[in-house]
Amino acid sequence: MSAPKAMSLRFPDPAQRAAIAAAAKQAGVSMQEYILSAASERATAVERRFLEGFKASMARSGAAFAAEPGSMDPSAEQRAAKQEARQEVERRERGHAA
């Protein structure tokens, strides 16, 4: 079996490379380990946000299916809650896009 190849670490911005190298040195790991760890942490955070949103969606869906057949027309309170939830999702999306 052949030896694993090293990750190519090319940075067009020397300042970016220096900042990453300094952070990796401070953490006591190689640049490759530092970058892979950061990518893993970011992916885990994205997964966590997705699962939280999915669970909230499932809870709302479950509540809708559990409703009485004659109560399918949402009340003003339900419409307000839905609008608030939509605004919260939009705020989170704007906050994570920055």
C-alpha positions as CSV (number, residue, x, y, z in Angstrom):
1,M,0.0,0.0,0.0
2,S,1.4,3.4,-0.9
3,A,2.0,6.1,1.7
4,P,-0.7,8.8,2.0
5,K,0.1,12.0,0.1
6,A,0.5,15.3,2.0
7,M,-2.2,18.0,1.5
8,S,-1.0,20.7,-0.8
9,L,-0.9,24.0,1.2
10,R,-0.7,26.8,-1.3
11,F,-2.0,30.2,-0.3
12,P,-2.2,33.1,-2.8
13,D,-2.1,35.5,0.1
14,P,1.2,35.4,2.2
15,A,-0.5,37.1,5.1
16,Q,-3.2,34.4,5.2
17,R,-0.6,31.7,5.2
18,A,1.4,33.4,8.0
19,A,-1.8,33.8,10.1
20,I,-2.7,30.1,9.7
21,A,0.9,29.1,10.4
22,A,1.0,31.2,13.6
23,A,-2.4,29.8,14.8
24,A,-1.2,26.2,14.1
25,K,2.1,26.8,15.9
26,Q,0.2,28.3,18.9
27,A,-2.1,25.2,18.9
28,G,1.0,22.9,18.7
29,V,-0.1,21.2,15.5
30,S,0.9,21.1,11.9
31,M,-0.8,23.5,9.4
32,Q,-2.5,20.5,7.8
33,E,-3.9,19.3,11.1
34,Y,-5.0,22.8,12.0
35,I,-6.8,23.3,8.7
36,L,-8.5,19.9,8.8
37,S,-9.5,20.4,12.4
38,A,-11.1,23.8,11.5
39,A,-12.9,22.3,8.5
40,S,-14.2,19.5,10.7
41,E,-15.4,21.9,13.3
42,R,-17.2,24.1,10.7
43,A,-18.8,21.0,9.1
44,T,-20.0,19.9,12.6
45,A,-21.5,23.3,13.3
46,V,-23.3,23.3,10.0
47,E,-24.6,19.8,10.7
48,R,-25.8,20.9,14.2
49,R,-27.7,23.9,12.8
50,F,-29.3,21.7,10.1
51,L,-30.4,19.1,12.7
52,E,-31.8,21.8,15.0
53,G,-33.8,23.3,12.1
54,F,-34.9,19.8,11.0
55,K,-36.1,19.0,14.5
56,A,-38.0,22.3,14.8
57,S,-39.6,21.6,11.4
58,M,-40.6,18.1,12.5
59,A,-42.2,19.5,15.7
60,R,-44.2,22.0,13.6
61,S,-45.3,19.3,11.2
62,G,-46.2,16.9,14.0
63,A,-48.4,19.7,15.6
64,A,-50.1,20.3,12.2
65,F,-50.9,16.6,11.7
66,A,-52.1,16.3,15.3
67,A,-54.6,19.2,14.9
68,E,-58.3,18.6,14.9
69,P,-59.6,18.2,11.3
70,G,-61.8,21.4,11.7
71,S,-58.9,23.5,13.0
72,M,-56.8,23.5,9.8
73,D,-57.3,27.2,9.3
74,P,-54.5,28.8,11.3
75,S,-55.4,31.3,14.0
76,A,-53.8,34.7,14.2
77,E,-51.5,33.4,16.9
78,Q,-50.4,30.5,14.8
79,R,-49.7,32.8,11.8
80,A,-47.7,35.1,14.1
81,A,-45.7,32.2,15.4
82,K,-45.0,31.0,11.8
83,Q,-43.9,34.5,10.8
84,E,-41.7,34.8,13.9
85,A,-40.0,31.5,13.1
86,R,-39.4,32.5,9.5
87,Q,-37.8,35.7,10.6
88,E,-35.6,33.9,13.1
89,V,-34.4,31.5,10.3
90,E,-33.7,34.5,8.1
91,R,-31.7,36.3,10.9
92,R,-29.6,33.1,11.5
93,E,-28.9,32.8,7.8
94,R,-27.8,36.4,7.5
95,G,-25.7,36.0,10.7
96,H,-23.9,32.9,9.4
97,A,-23.4,34.3,5.9
98,A,-21.2,37.2,7.2
